[in-house]
Amino acid sequence: MSKVIIYQVLTRLFGANKKSPVSGGSREQNGCGLMSDFTTKALEQIKSLGATHIWYTGIIEHAQQTDYSDFGIARDNDQVVKGRAGSPYAIKDYYDVDPDLAKNPSERMKDFENLVRRTHNAGLKVVIDFVPNHVARQYKSDVCPEGVADLGAEDDKSKAFDPRNNFYYLPGQIFIPPVDDSGSYGQAYDEYPAKATGNDCFTANPSRNDWYETVKLNYGVDYSNGTRHFDPVPDTWKKMTHILLFWASKGVDAFRCDMAEMVPCEFWGWAIPQVKAVYPQIDFIAEVYNPNEYRNYIFNGHFDYLYDKVGMYDTIRDVVCGGSASNITFAWQKVDDILPRMLNFLENHDEQRLASDFFAGQAERGKAALLVSALMQTNPFMLYFGQELGERGMDQEGFSGRDGRTTIFDYWTIDSIRRWRNNGKFDGQLMTQEEKELQAFYQRVLNLCNEEAAIREGLFYDVMYVNYDNPLMDTNRQYAFVRSSGKERILVVANFTDGDVETAVKIPAHLFPHFGIVPKKDTVHAVDLLTGRKETIIFAPDALTNLHLPANGGKVLKFKM
């Protein structure tokens, strides 16, 4: 048994190496990272951070403005592509690999198969995106397997809705793109009848803020009246399940399912057991934001893990930005019955970087958050590439703008990643001292997740409830809990302030019978797993444990009892 630690990486940006990329630049101007940049050495470096899985974001072929028509790939119209590189979530061919990522685009699937093999040889599992709710406006599979009809190929376009259709239509209406690029290669965009847009926008003229580059897939729900048509099984269900089985056959270990809650839970309950019947070890991770649907997607949809975005992520973000640390308790209590299934994270491609001006302003302020998010439970934790280096995401890359996020739409180089890689040497020669120290902190914390049984699989006890009237502990800026396995205990205390603090944590009397501890003495010899320093602390019923905590950090004290 291991605690899942996922390293998310935008595949095209990991190996990008242009020192001075041009905002909005083409692939020729700015270059592009390749699957082959994930060398054995690179994968060993990622694994050394504590990762058990790597999520290769943007593997499946999506719409883009680069011309690959020489390789049999139809060119996309610029008016329905966001950014020069295009969004990884506007899938153009579910059965193919993004040609941008291959040394030789004609061998892109072979490159992916080699990437899976290298990843497995490095002791890591492979996660890729499954994007079930929408596809690129000009979706067309060039390599659709024999005997499988392409999406939309057999649709009755005269009907707005038909349970046998793969898309929703707006009969008699022409689609009007919100941007008039006129096609940089001289072609206007033609779509008639217009199709519904991916974010449930049922008009022929979506706005720039809509997912206008995508079209909504039809899973048998008539959105005009809310009726659901699942018997007989909709054609889209069958086609999407076939796609899942196709990628599972390539050795993929898990699917991160984009906007899973925009697809009926009944589909997942039908499809996931079929995939697991053939590939029982495969995992499904759902991007679900509605807490009222969490248990539905776990118990009826058969998902293994769900994003804990609106709960733990939003709460910890608020704490980092000045909110009360005591709210962390309320966040985990809301999902107490399904905690092992909730995926924690502090960054991903949708969220602003911790160190950005729009979030914490500096990477150091994320260290206490990491201690809590990664160590408090047995559930998975996800790290976004560059987070461990303090990547700020403050570049003006192109379509995405300067928004505190790392672009998913543009060809670009992330300078912190470029210097860490140093042309594949990973020797630290180009990294700053601050980056090295931050990376070492992340590496230590995330490796503890599986080195320590108490964290990997142990019990959890939140001690905040007896500290609210403790004048020696600031429960707005400190958060404390205990992990336990066998005779080993780990006391974790996180400090969300910008300065060192002297604090005293009260240990609840109830903790001892809960863990089956019979206290024989007040003091114990502990070691701080973050620094290796030894301490003697008081750990007794209703006693105060005095601690000195570093700024924006904390202590992870291990002892036997």
C-alpha positions in Angstrom: 0.0 0.0 0.0 1.3 3.5 -0.9 0.0 7.0 -0.7 -0.6 8.3 -4.2 1.6 11.4 -5.0 0.8 12.7 -8.5 3.2 15.0 -10.4 1.2 16.9 -13.0 3.2 18.2 -15.9 2.1 20.0 -19.1 3.9 17.8 -21.5 4.7 20.4 -24.1 6.2 22.8 -21.7 8.5 20.5 -19.6 11.2 20.2 -22.2 10.7 23.7 -23.8 14.1 25.4 -23.8 13.8 28.8 -25.5 15.5 31.4 -23.2 13.5 34.3 -24.5 10.2 33.1 -25.9 8.0 35.6 -27.8 4.5 36.3 -26.5 2.0 34.6 -28.7 4.8 33.0 -30.7 4.6 30.1 -33.1 6.0 26.7 -32.5 8.8 27.6 -34.9 9.6 30.8 -32.8 9.3 29.4 -29.3 9.9 25.7 -29.7 8.1 22.9 -28.0 8.9 20.2 -25.5 8.7 16.6 -26.6 7.8 13.3 -25.0 11.4 12.3 -25.5 12.4 15.0 -23.0 11.2 12.7 -20.3 14.4 10.8 -20.3 15.2 8.1 -17.7 17.2 10.7 -15.8 14.3 13.2 -15.9 11.9 10.5 -14.6 14.3 9.6 -11.8 14.4 13.2 -10.8 10.6 13.4 -10.7 10.4 10.1 -8.7 12.9 11.5 -6.3 10.5 14.2 -5.4 8.3 11.5 -3.9 6.0 11.0 -6.9 4.3 7.7 -7.5 2.4 8.9 -10.6 3.0 11.3 -13.4 0.1 13.0 -15.1 1.1 13.8 -18.6 -1.3 16.7 -19.4 -2.1 17.2 -23.1 -1.2 13.9 -24.6 -4.2 13.3 -26.8 -4.4 15.2 -30.1 -6.1 18.5 -29.8 -6.8 21.5 -32.0 -3.9 23.9 -32.6 -2.7 26.5 -35.1 0.4 24.6 -36.3 0.0 23.0 -39.7 0.5 19.2 -39.7 -1.3 18.6 -42.9 1.8 17.0 -44.4 1.3 14.2 -41.8 -2.3 13.6 -42.8 -3.8 15.8 -40.0 -6.4 18.3 -41.2 -5.6 21.9 -40.4 -7.6 23.7 -37.8 -9.2 27.1 -38.4 -7.6 29.7 -36.2 -11.0 31.2 -35.3 -11.9 28.1 -33.2 -8.5 27.5 -31.6 -7.4 29.3 -28.4 -3.8 30.3 -28.6 -1.1 29.2 -31.1 -0.6 25.8 -29.3 -4.3 25.3 -28.6 -6.1 23.9 -25.5 -5.3 20.3 -24.5 -9.0 20.2 -23.6 -10.2 20.7 -27.2 -9.7 17.2 -28.3 -9.5 16.8 -32.1 -8.9 13.0 -32.3 -9.5 10.8 -29.3 -7.5 8.0 -30.9 -4.3 9.9 -31.6 -1.4 11.7 -29.9 -0.6 15.4 -30.2 1.9 15.7 -33.0 3.6 18.6 -31.3 5.1 16.2 -28.8 6.9 13.8 -31.2 10.3 14.1 -32.7 8.8 12.6 -35.9 5.0 13.4 -36.0 4.4 10.3 -38.1 5.7 8.1 -35.2 3.8 10.0 -32.4 2.0 6.9 -31.1 5.2 5.0 -30.9 6.8 7.9 -29.0 3.9 7.7 -26.5 4.2 3.9 -26.1 8.0 4.4 -25.4 7.1 7.1 -22.9 4.8 4.8 -21.0 7.5 2.1 -21.0 10.2 4.5 -19.7 7.8 5.8 -17.0 7.0 2.3 -15.8 10.7 1.4 -15.8 11.3 4.4 -13.6 8.8 3.1 -11.1 6.1 5.6 -11.9 2.5 5.1 -13.0 1.0 7.0 -16.0 -2.0 9.3 -15.8 -3.5 11.0 -18.8 -6.6 13.2 -19.4 -9.9 11.8 -20.5 -12.0 14.7 -21.7 -15.6 13.4 -21.9 -17.8 16.5 -22.0 -16.6 18.2 -25.2 -14.4 18.0 -28.2 -12.8 20.5 -30.6 -15.2 22.2 -33.0 -13.5 20.5 -36.0 -13.3 17.1 -34.4 -12.4 14.4 -36.9 -10.5 11.2 -36.1 -7.9 10.4 -38.8 -7.0 7.1 -37.2 -10.4 5.9 -35.9 -10.3 2.1 -35.5 -11.9 0.0 -38.2 -15.5 -0.7 -37.4 -15.9 2.4 -35.1 -18.0 5.2 -36.6 -16.5 8.7 -35.9 -18.2 11.0 -33.5 -21.0 12.8 -35.3 -20.6 10.8 -38.5 -24.1 9.3 -38.2 -25.9 12.2 -36.5 -29.3 13.5 -37.7 -28.3 17.2 -37.9 -31.9 18.3 -38.5 -32.7 17.6 -34.8 -31.6 19.8 -31.9 -31.6 16.7 -29.8 -31.7 13.0 -30.5 -30.4 10.3 -28.0 -28.7 8.6 -30.9 -26.8 11.8 -31.9 -23.3 12.5 -30.5 -23.7 16.3 -30.6 -26.4 18.9 -30.0 -27.4 21.1 -32.9 -29.0 24.4 -33.5 -31.0 23.7 -36.7 -31.1 26.6 -39.2 -28.4 28.6 -37.4 -24.8 29.4 -38.5 -22.1 29.3 -35.9 -20.5 32.7 -35.3 -17.0 32.6 -33.7 -16.5 35.3 -31.1 -13.1 36.2 -32.6 -12.6 37.3 -36.1 -9.2 36.0 -37.1 -10.5 35.3 -40.6 -8.2 32.3 -40.5 -4.5 33.2 -40.7 -4.3 30.9 -43.8 -7.2 32.7 -45.6 -10.2 30.4 -44.8 -13.4 31.6 -43.1 -14.8 29.2 -40.5 -18.0 27.4 -41.7 -20.2 25.4 -39.3 -23.8 24.8 -40.3 -25.9 23.9 -38.5 -24.2 25.3 -35.4 -23.4 22.9 -32.6 -23.8 23.6 -28.9 -20.7 24.9 -27.1 -18.9 22.8 -24.5 -19.8 24.8 -21.4 -23.5 24.1 -22.0 -23.9 27.2 -24.1 -26.8 26.5 -26.5 -26.5 29.5 -28.7 -24.9 30.0 -32.2 -22.8 32.9 -31.0 -20.9 32.1 -27.8 -18.7 34.8 -26.2 -15.0 34.9 -25.9 -15.3 33.7 -22.3 -17.3 30.6 -23.3 -15.5 27.4 -24.4 -16.2 28.5 -27.9 -13.5 26.3 -29.3 -15.4 23.2 -28.2 -18.7 21.4 -28.9 -20.8 19.6 -26.2 -21.2 15.9 -26.4 -24.6 14.3 -26.1 -24.9 11.6 -23.4 -28.7 11.4 -23.7 -29.8 14.4 -21.7 -32.3 16.7 -23.5 -31.3 20.1 -22.0 -34.4 21.8 -23.4 -36.6 20.0 -20.9 -34.2 18.0 -18.6 -35.4 14.6 -19.7 -32.9 11.7 -19.7 -32.8 9.1 -22.4 -30.5 6.3 -21.2 -32.4 3.2 -22.5 -31.4 2.1 -25.0 -27.8 3.0 -24.1 -26.8 6.2 -26.0 -24.3 5.8 -28.8 -22.0 8.4 -27.1 -21.7 6.1 -24.1 -20.5 3.2 -26.3 -18.0 5.3 -28.2 -16.5 7.0 -25.2 -16.1 3.6 -23.4 -14.3 2.3 -26.4 -11.9 5.2 -26.2 -11.2 4.5 -22.5 -10.4 0.9 -23.4 -8.2 2.0 -26.2 -5.9 4.1 -24.0 -6.0 1.5 -21.2 -4.6 -1.0 -23.6 -1.6 1.4 -24.1 -0.6 0.8 -20.5 -2.2 3.9 -19.0 -2.6 3.4 -15.2 -5.2 6.2 -14.5 -7.5 8.7 -16.1 -8.0 12.2 -14.8 -11.5 12.8 -16.1 -12.0 16.5 -17.1 -15.2 18.1 -15.8 -16.7 14.7 -14.9 -19.7 16.2 -13.3 -20.8 17.8 -16.7 -21.4 14.2 -17.8 -24.3 12.2 -16.3 -23.2 10.0 -13.4 -25.1 7.1 -14.9 -22.5 7.0 -17.8 -19.6 6.6 -15.4 -21.5 3.9 -13.5 -21.9 2.1 -16.7 -18.5 2.7 -18.3 -16.0 2.5 -15.4 -16.9 -1.1 -14.3 -16.5 -2.2 -18.0 -13.0 -0.8 -18.1 -12.1 -2.2 -14.7 -13.4 -5.6 -15.7 -10.5 -5.7 -18.3 -8.0 -3.5 -16.4 -8.8 -4.0 -12.7 -5.9 -1.9 -11.4 -6.7 1.2 -13.4 -7.8 4.3 -11.4 -10.3 7.1 -12.3 -9.9 10.6 -10.9 -12.9 13.0 -11.3 -12.8 16.7 -11.6 -16.0 17.4 -9.6 -16.8 20.7 -7.9 -20.2 20.1 -6.4 -20.0 18.6 -2.9 -23.6 17.5 -3.1 -22.5 15.1 -5.9 -19.4 13.8 -4.3 -20.9 10.6 -2.9 -22.9 10.0 -6.1 -19.8 10.0 -8.3 -17.9 7.7 -5.8 -20.6 5.2 -5.0 -22.7 5.2 -8.1 -20.1 6.5 -10.6 -17.4 4.2 -9.3 -14.7 6.9 -9.2 -11.6 6.1 -7.1 -10.7 9.8 -6.3 -12.3 13.2 -6.6 -10.8 16.7 -6.6 -11.1 18.3 -3.2 -11.1 21.8 -4.7 -14.1 23.6 -3.1 -13.3 22.1 0.2 -9.6 21.7 1.2 -8.0 23.7 -1.6 -10.2 26.7 -1.2 -9.9 26.6 2.5 -6.1 26.3 2.6 -5.8 29.0 0.0 -7.8 31.3 2.2 -5.6 30.5 5.2 -2.5 31.2 3.2 -4.0 34.6 2.3 -4.9 35.5 5.9 -8.0 33.4 6.8 -8.3 31.3 9.9 -6.4 28.0 10.1 -9.2 26.6 12.3 -11.4 26.4 9.2 -9.2 23.5 8.0 -11.0 21.3 10.6 -14.4 22.2 9.1 -13.2 21.5 5.6 -12.1 17.9 6.3 -15.1 17.2 8.5 -17.5 17.9 5.6 -16.0 14.9 3.7 -15.0 12.8 6.7 -16.7 9.6 5.4 -14.9 9.8 2.0 -11.6 11.4 3.0 -9.4 8.6 1.5 -11.0 9.3 -1.8 -10.3 13.1 -1.9 -7.4 14.4 -3.9 -5.6 17.3 -2.3 -3.5 19.9 -4.2 -2.2 23.4 -3.9 -1.7 24.1 -7.6 -2.8 22.7 -11.0 -3.2 24.0 -14.5 -6.6 25.7 -13.7 -5.4 27.5 -10.5 -3.1 30.4 -10.0 0.5 29.6 -8.9 1.1 29.9 -5.1 4.0 32.3 -5.7 2.0 34.5 -8.1 0.9 38.1 -7.3 -2.7 36.8 -7.4 -2.2 34.2 -4.6 0.5 34.2 -1.9 3.0 36.4 -3.6 6.0 34.2 -2.6 6.6 30.5 -2.6 7.6 30.3 1.0 4.1 30.9 2.1 3.0 27.6 0.6 5.3 25.5 2.9 2.9 25.3 5.8 0.1 24.6 3.4 2.1 21.7 2.0 2.5 20.2 5.5 -1.2 20.2 6.0 -2.4 19.2 2.6 0.1 16.4 2.1 0.5 14.9 5.6 -2.9 15.1 7.3 -4.6 12.1 5.7 -3.9 8.9 3.6 -5.6 10.4 0.5 -3.7 11.4 -2.6 -1.7 14.6 -3.1 -0.9 16.3 -6.4 2.0 18.5 -7.2 2.1 20.8 -10.3 5.4 21.0 -12.1 7.4 24.0 -11.1 5.5 24.4 -7.8 8.5 22.9 -6.0 10.7 25.5 -7.6 8.5 28.5 -6.7 7.4 29.1 -10.2 5.4 32.3 -10.2 3.3 32.0 -13.4 3.6 35.7 -14.0 4.6 35.6 -17.7 2.7 37.2 -20.5 2.7 34.1 -22.7 0.1 35.0 -25.3 -3.6 34.0 -25.3 -3.7 33.2 -21.5 -2.3 36.6 -20.5 -0.5 37.5 -17.3 -2.9 35.8 -14.9 -0.7 34.0 -12.4 -1.2 30.7 -14.2 1.1 28.7 -16.5 -0.4 28.8 -19.9 -2.1 25.8 -21.4 -2.7 27.6 -24.8 0.7 28.9 -25.9 4.1 27.7 -26.9 6.3 28.9 -24.1 9.3 28.1 -21.8 8.9 28.0 -18.0 12.3 29.4 -17.0 12.4 27.7 -13.6 11.9 24.3 -15.2 14.4 25.1 -18.0 17.1 25.9 -15.4 16.2 22.9 -13.3 16.5 20.6 -16.4 19.7 22.3 -17.6 19.5 20.5 -21.0 18.7 17.2 -19.3 21.6 17.3 -16.8 19.6 18.2 -13.7 22.8 19.2 -12.0 21.4 22.3 -10.2 24.0 24.6 -11.8 21.4 27.1 -13.1 19.1 27.0 -10.0 19.1 29.7 -7.4 19.8 28.8 -3.8 16.2 29.6 -2.9 14.9 27.2 -5.6 17.2 24.5 -4.3 16.1 24.9 -0.7 12.4 25.0 -1.6 12.7 21.9 -3.8 14.5 20.1 -1.0 11.6 21.0 1.4 9.0 19.6 -1.1 11.2 16.5 -1.6 11.5 15.9 2.1 7.8 16.4 2.8 6.5 14.3 -0.1 8.9 11.5 0.5 7.7 11.3 4.1 4.3 10.4 2.7 5.5 6.9 1.9 8.5 6.5 4.1 6.5 6.9 7.3 3.8 4.3 8.0 1.9 6.7 10.2 1.5 9.1 7.3 1.1 6.5 4.5 -1.6 4.5 6.2 -2.0 5.7 9.8 -4.8 7.2 11.8 -5.5 10.9 12.0 -6.4 13.0 15.0 -7.2 16.8 14.7 -6.2 18.5 18.1 -7.6 21.9 17.3 -10.8 21.5 19.3 -9.0 21.7 22.6 -6.9 24.6 21.6 -9.4 27.3 20.8 -9.3 28.6 24.4 -5.5 28.0 24.6 -3.9 31.5 24.9 -0.5 30.2 24.0 -1.6 29.0 20.5 -2.9 31.2 17.7 -5.4 28.9 16.1 -5.9 31.4 13.3 -2.3 31.0 12.2 -1.3 27.5 13.5 -2.8 24.1 12.7 -1.9 20.9 14.5 -2.7 17.2 14.2 -1.3 13.8 15.1 -0.8 10.7 12.9 -0.4 7.3 14.4 0.6 3.8 13.4 1.6 1.0 15.7 3.7 2.5 18.5 4.8 5.4 16.3 3.2 8.9 16.6 3.9 12.0 14.5 2.8 15.4 15.7 2.5 17.9 12.8 2.2 21.6 13.6 2.1 24.1 10.7 2.8 27.8 11.1 1.1 30.1 8.5 2.8 33.3 9.8 5.7 35.2 8.1 7.7 35.1 11.4 9.1 32.5 13.8 6.7 31.8 16.7 6.8 30.3 20.1 3.6 28.2 20.6 2.2 25.6 22.9 -0.2 22.9 21.6 -2.6 21.3 24.0 -2.8 17.5 23.6 -6.4 16.2 24.2 -6.9 13.5 26.8 -9.2 11.6 24.4 -6.4 11.1 21.9 -4.7 8.5 24.1 -7.5 5.9 24.4 -8.4 6.7 20.7 -4.9 5.5 19.7 -4.7 2.9 22.4 -1.9 4.7 24.2 -1.3 4.2 27.9 0.9 7.2 28.9 3.7 6.2 31.2 5.6 9.5 31.3 5.1 13.1 30.3 8.2 13.7 28.2 9.2 11.8 25.0 12.2 12.0 22.8 11.3 13.1 19.3 13.0 13.8 16.0 11.9 16.5 13.6 11.6 14.6 10.3 12.1 17.9 8.4 15.5 18.7 9.9 16.7 15.6 11.7 17.0 17.6 14.9 16.2 15.8 18.2 13.9 17.3 20.8 12.4 16.4 24.1 8.8 17.3 24.3 5.9 16.9 26.6 3.2 14.7 25.3 0.6 13.9 27.9 -3.2 14.1 28.4 -4.3 17.8 28.5 -0.7 18.9 28.7 0.9 21.7 26.7 3.6 20.8 24.1 5.9 23.9 23.8 7.4 24.4 20.3 9.4 26.9 18.4 8.1 27.0 14.8 9.9 28.6 11.8 8.2 31.2 9.7 5.9 29.7 7.0 6.8 26.2 7.9 6.4 23.9 10.9 7.5 20.7 12.6 6.9 17.1 11.9 7.9 15.4 15.2 8.1 11.6 15.3 8.3 9.6 18.5 7.3 6.3 20.0 4.8 5.8 22.7 
